[in-house]
Amino acid sequence: MPAQAFGFALFLFCYYAHAGTWSTYATLFFANKGMTVAQIGVLMSMIQVLRIVGPNLWGYAADHYDRRVLVLRLAGFAALAGFSGFFFGNSFGHFMLAMVILNLFTSGQAPICEALMLSEMKGDLTYYGRIRMWGSIGFIVSVTLASLALEHYGIVTLPWVAAGLLVATIAAAFRLRDVPRRTHRTPPPPLLSLLRRREVMAFFLSTALMVAAHTALYTFYSLYLERNGYSKTVIGAMWSLGVVAEVMLFYHQAPLFKRWGARRLMYLALGVAVLRFLMIGAGSHMLGLLIAAQLMHAATFALHHSASVMSLQRWFSGPLQARGQALYMSISYGAGGSLGGLFLAQWWERAGAESVYYVAAALCALSAMAATLSFRWQRNDGH
């Protein structure tokens, strides 16, 4: 077990507790402040859009100055300063500025923490899943407890809850310390030359398509269930079921990766994703089918995420560790998530809710094709 395992787990718990609680309930907060649906859509899109910029900016600073923990702490204080804007002011412009500052700084924190973890593990990712799962646990615990607080005290208390979790994230960052880098006999290749490799481009195209497909869940799943007559209790239970499946996979993944390897498990995750989205699209009135599809979140998120992180180590390690994680976050979740959300929103309007999930299945199939090319080119090029 890595020496800082508890510190990493605590940071991820607090970070995803804040991110999950704010992203889940911010729409209700903005509506309460008089924002229109269109304005709320633009405000919430900043979470994805700033992932294109923030992780790369802070990943570069962390790698260039070799002070990852310092960058992590400073980003936390800056995010808290930006978040203070939600306690006063009621205009769209005011909230827009606060969302930009908050997400500019928080978007880089998870990749830097993961880069620290990977440096300390020195290529042995046996315990990666058991540490990363605490982020998922933080998400579900906080979202559940916050729902009780908001039910009792009202949505106006959301900024206080979310700010408290931001303070906890900063405190957790003070438990972490920088990890000495392994010395490399040769300097790392320039970042741009790495990104020009066809196998690297195919890898990032694959992960972006997979995340784009998952916006069918993150953005539309609750609305999809509600439109098909399911209660808020059932909707909440379905989300919880997915996160529990994700946590269980993270906990038990080490022997799977030792036996089968990242490439085979990546293919498995992508194949399961195609099936999962087809089941959701076809099973809108079959609760049993929807439950089975939700259990597949273990493969389509947790297994895919871990396989992606392990695949990244082939190209981005040592002095490029933080920027590799940042690129994964910004290309996959920033660009893939933003474009996927916009595209599927238009598709919902034109072709109906069920068809969104058939399109998501097609995106997963395209992702599998790109992953196949990436792995094939790696073998052919000797990388």
C-alpha positions in Angstrom: 0.0 0.0 0.0 1.4 3.5 -0.9 2.7 5.5 2.0 0.2 8.3 1.3 -2.7 6.0 0.6 -4.9 7.6 3.4 -4.0 11.1 2.3 -4.9 10.4 -1.4 -8.1 8.7 -0.4 -9.1 11.6 1.9 -8.4 14.2 -0.8 -10.4 12.3 -3.4 -13.3 11.7 -0.9 -13.5 15.5 -0.2 -12.9 16.6 -3.8 -15.7 14.4 -5.3 -18.0 15.1 -2.4 -17.8 18.8 -3.3 -17.9 18.3 -7.1 -20.8 15.8 -6.8 -22.9 17.9 -4.4 -22.5 21.2 -6.3 -23.0 19.7 -9.8 -26.1 17.7 -8.6 -28.0 20.6 -6.9 -26.6 23.8 -8.5 -29.4 23.7 -11.1 -32.0 24.0 -8.3 -30.0 26.8 -6.7 -29.8 28.8 -9.9 -33.5 28.2 -10.6 -34.3 29.5 -7.1 -32.3 32.6 -7.9 -34.5 33.3 -11.0 -32.3 32.0 -13.8 -34.0 30.7 -16.9 -33.5 27.1 -18.2 -31.3 28.4 -21.0 -29.2 30.4 -18.5 -28.9 27.4 -16.2 -27.7 25.3 -19.2 -24.9 27.8 -20.0 -23.9 28.1 -16.3 -23.7 24.3 -15.9 -21.8 23.9 -19.2 -18.9 25.8 -17.6 -18.1 22.6 -15.6 -17.2 20.8 -18.8 -15.8 23.8 -20.8 -13.3 24.8 -18.1 -12.0 21.2 -18.1 -10.6 21.9 -21.5 -8.4 24.7 -20.1 -7.9 24.2 -16.3 -6.3 20.7 -16.1 -3.6 21.6 -18.8 -2.8 24.9 -17.2 -2.3 23.5 -13.7 -0.8 20.2 -15.0 1.9 22.3 -16.8 2.6 24.4 -13.7 2.8 21.3 -11.4 5.2 19.5 -13.8 7.3 22.5 -14.8 7.9 23.7 -11.2 7.9 20.2 -9.7 5.6 21.5 -6.9 2.4 19.5 -7.4 1.2 19.7 -3.8 1.7 23.5 -3.7 -0.3 23.9 -6.9 -3.0 21.7 -5.4 -3.3 23.9 -2.3 -3.2 27.2 -4.1 -5.9 26.0 -6.6 -8.0 25.1 -3.6 -7.8 28.6 -2.1 -8.4 30.3 -5.4 -11.5 28.0 -6.0 -12.8 29.0 -2.6 -12.3 32.7 -3.3 -14.3 32.2 -6.6 -17.0 30.3 -4.9 -17.6 33.1 -2.4 -19.4 34.8 -5.3 -22.4 32.5 -4.8 -23.1 34.1 -1.4 -24.0 37.5 -2.9 -25.3 38.9 -6.1 -28.2 37.5 -8.2 -27.4 38.3 -11.8 -26.5 35.8 -14.6 -23.2 37.6 -15.2 -22.3 37.4 -11.6 -22.9 33.7 -11.4 -21.2 33.2 -14.7 -18.0 34.8 -13.4 -18.1 32.7 -10.2 -18.6 29.4 -12.2 -15.7 30.3 -14.5 -13.3 31.0 -11.5 -14.5 28.0 -9.5 -14.1 25.5 -12.3 -10.9 27.0 -13.7 -9.2 26.0 -10.4 -11.1 22.8 -9.3 -10.8 21.2 -12.8 -7.1 20.7 -12.3 -7.1 19.2 -8.8 -8.1 15.6 -9.5 -5.5 15.1 -12.3 -2.7 16.5 -10.1 -3.7 14.2 -7.2 -3.8 11.2 -9.5 -0.4 12.1 -11.0 1.0 12.2 -7.4 -0.6 8.8 -6.7 0.9 7.3 -9.9 4.3 8.7 -9.1 4.3 7.1 -5.6 3.1 3.8 -7.0 6.0 3.7 -9.5 4.1 1.7 -12.1 2.5 -0.8 -9.7 -1.2 0.1 -9.8 -2.3 -2.8 -7.6 -3.9 -0.4 -5.1 -5.0 2.3 -7.6 -8.7 1.1 -7.6 -8.9 0.8 -3.8 -7.7 4.4 -3.4 -9.7 5.9 -6.3 -13.0 4.3 -5.1 -13.0 6.8 -2.1 -13.8 9.5 -4.6 -16.9 7.6 -5.6 -17.8 7.0 -2.0 -17.4 10.7 -1.2 -19.7 11.5 -4.1 -22.6 9.2 -2.9 -22.2 10.0 0.8 -22.2 13.7 0.3 -25.0 13.8 -2.3 -27.2 11.7 0.0 -26.6 13.7 3.2 -26.8 17.0 1.3 -30.3 16.0 0.0 -31.5 15.6 3.6 -30.0 19.0 4.6 -31.5 20.8 1.6 -34.9 19.1 2.2 -34.9 20.4 5.7 -33.3 23.8 5.4 -34.0 24.7 1.8 -31.8 25.2 -1.3 -30.4 28.5 0.0 -28.1 26.4 2.2 -26.4 24.8 -0.8 -23.5 27.3 -1.0 -22.7 26.8 2.7 -22.6 23.0 2.3 -20.5 23.2 -0.9 -18.1 25.8 0.6 -17.7 23.6 3.7 -16.7 20.7 1.4 -14.2 23.0 -0.5 -12.6 23.9 2.8 -12.4 20.2 3.7 -10.7 19.6 0.3 -8.1 22.3 1.0 -7.4 20.7 4.5 -7.0 17.3 2.8 -4.4 18.8 0.5 -2.3 19.8 3.5 -2.0 16.1 4.4 -0.2 15.4 1.1 3.5 15.9 0.3 5.4 15.9 -3.0 6.7 12.5 -4.3 10.4 12.4 -5.4 10.5 11.8 -9.1 12.3 8.8 -10.6 15.3 9.9 -12.5 15.3 9.2 -16.2 18.4 8.6 -18.3 17.0 10.4 -21.2 14.9 13.6 -21.2 11.2 13.1 -21.9 10.0 13.5 -25.5 8.4 16.9 -26.3 4.7 16.9 -25.5 3.7 17.9 -29.0 5.7 15.1 -30.6 3.9 12.6 -28.3 0.5 14.1 -29.2 1.3 13.7 -33.0 1.7 10.0 -32.7 -1.2 8.2 -34.4 -1.6 5.7 -31.6 -1.9 8.6 -29.0 -4.4 10.5 -31.2 -6.5 7.4 -31.6 -6.4 6.7 -27.8 -7.7 10.2 -27.0 -10.3 10.0 -29.7 -11.5 6.8 -28.2 -11.8 8.2 -24.7 -13.5 11.4 -25.9 -16.1 9.4 -27.8 -16.7 7.2 -24.7 -17.2 10.2 -22.4 -19.4 11.9 -25.1 -21.6 8.8 -25.1 -21.9 9.0 -21.3 -23.3 12.5 -21.4 -26.5 10.6 -22.3 -26.4 9.5 -18.7 -24.9 12.4 -16.8 -27.0 15.1 -18.5 -30.2 13.3 -19.5 -30.8 10.1 -17.5 -32.7 11.6 -14.6 -35.0 13.5 -17.1 -35.4 10.3 -19.2 -36.6 8.3 -16.2 -38.9 11.1 -15.0 -40.5 11.4 -18.5 -41.2 7.6 -18.4 -43.0 7.9 -15.1 -40.4 6.9 -12.5 -40.5 8.6 -9.1 -37.6 10.7 -7.7 -37.0 7.9 -5.2 -36.5 5.4 -8.0 -34.3 7.9 -9.9 -32.1 8.5 -6.8 -31.9 4.7 -6.2 -30.8 4.1 -9.8 -27.9 6.6 -9.5 -26.9 5.1 -6.2 -26.9 1.6 -7.7 -24.5 2.8 -10.4 -22.1 4.3 -8.0 -22.1 1.3 -5.7 -21.3 -1.0 -8.7 -18.5 1.4 -9.6 -17.0 1.3 -6.0 -17.2 -2.5 -6.0 -15.3 -2.7 -9.3 -12.6 -0.3 -8.1 -12.1 -2.4 -5.0 -11.8 -5.7 -6.7 -10.1 -4.7 -10.0 -6.4 -5.5 -9.2 -6.6 -9.2 -9.9 -8.6 -8.6 -13.1 -5.9 -6.3 -14.5 -3.1 -8.7 -13.5 -4.8 -11.5 -15.3 -6.2 -9.9 -18.4 -4.3 -6.6 -18.8 -5.5 -3.1 -19.7 -6.1 -3.7 -23.4 -8.5 -6.7 -23.0 -10.4 -4.9 -20.2 -10.6 -1.8 -22.3 -12.3 -3.8 -25.1 -14.6 -5.4 -22.5 -15.6 -2.0 -21.1 -16.4 -0.7 -24.6 -18.4 -3.7 -25.6 -20.4 -3.6 -22.4 -21.0 0.1 -23.0 -22.6 -0.5 -26.4 -24.9 -3.1 -24.8 -25.7 -0.9 -21.9 -26.9 2.0 -23.9 -29.0 -0.2 -26.2 -30.7 -1.7 -23.1 -31.5 1.8 -21.7 -33.0 2.9 -25.0 -35.0 -0.2 -25.5 -36.0 -0.7 -21.8 -37.6 2.6 -20.8 -40.6 0.7 -19.3 -38.8 -2.4 -18.1 -37.3 -1.6 -14.7 -35.5 -4.9 -14.5 -33.6 -4.1 -17.7 -32.8 -0.6 -16.5 -31.4 -2.0 -13.2 -29.2 -4.5 -15.1 -28.0 -1.6 -17.4 -27.2 0.5 -14.3 -25.0 -2.3 -12.8 -23.0 -2.1 -16.0 -21.7 1.3 -14.8 -19.0 -0.8 -13.0 -17.5 -1.7 -16.5 -18.4 1.4 -18.5 -17.0 3.9 -16.0 -14.8 2.3 -13.4 -13.2 -0.4 -15.6 -12.8 2.0 -18.6 -11.3 4.8 -16.4 -8.7 2.5 -14.8 -7.8 0.9 -18.2 -7.4 4.4 -19.6 -5.1 5.6 -16.8 -3.0 2.4 -17.2 -2.8 2.9 -20.9 -1.6 6.5 -20.5 1.4 5.3 -18.5 2.9 4.0 -21.8 3.4 7.6 -23.0 3.0 10.0 -20.0 5.1 9.1 -17.0 7.8 10.8 -14.9 8.1 14.5 -15.7 5.0 14.3 -18.0 2.8 12.6 -15.4 0.6 15.5 -14.4 0.2 16.8 -18.0 -0.8 13.3 -19.2 -3.6 13.1 -16.6 -4.6 16.7 -17.4 -4.8 15.9 -21.1 -6.9 12.8 -20.4 -9.3 15.0 -18.3 -9.5 17.9 -20.7 -9.8 16.0 -24.0 -12.1 13.3 -22.7 -14.3 15.1 -20.2 -13.8 18.6 -21.4 -14.0 18.4 -25.2 -15.7 15.0 -25.3 -18.2 15.9 -22.6 -19.0 19.3 -23.9 -19.5 18.3 -27.5 -21.4 15.1 -26.5 -23.8 17.1 -24.4 -24.5 19.7 -27.1 -24.9 17.0 -29.8 -27.2 14.7 -27.8 -29.3 17.7 -26.6 -30.0 18.6 -30.2 -30.7 14.9 -31.0 -33.2 14.6 -28.1 -35.1 17.6 -29.5 -35.3 16.3 -33.0 -35.6 12.5 -32.6 -36.8 11.8 -29.1 -35.4 10.5 -25.8 -35.0 6.8 -26.6 -32.9 7.6 -29.7 -30.3 9.5 -27.6 -29.3 6.1 -26.1 -29.0 4.4 -29.5 -26.7 7.3 -30.6 -24.7 6.8 -27.4 -24.3 3.1 -28.3 -23.1 4.1 -31.7 -20.5 6.5 -30.2 -19.3 3.6 -28.0 -18.9 1.4 -31.0 -16.8 4.2 -32.7 -14.8 4.5 -29.5 -14.0 0.7 -29.7 -12.8 1.1 -33.3 -10.5 4.0 -32.3 -9.1 2.0 -29.4 -8.5 -1.0 -31.7 -6.5 1.2 -34.0 -4.5 2.7 -31.1 -3.5 -0.7 -29.7 -2.7 -2.1 -33.2 -0.5 0.9 -34.1 1.3 0.6 -30.7 2.3 -3.0 -31.6 3.3 -2.0 -35.2 5.3 1.0 -34.1 7.1 -0.9 -31.3 5.8 1.5 -28.6 
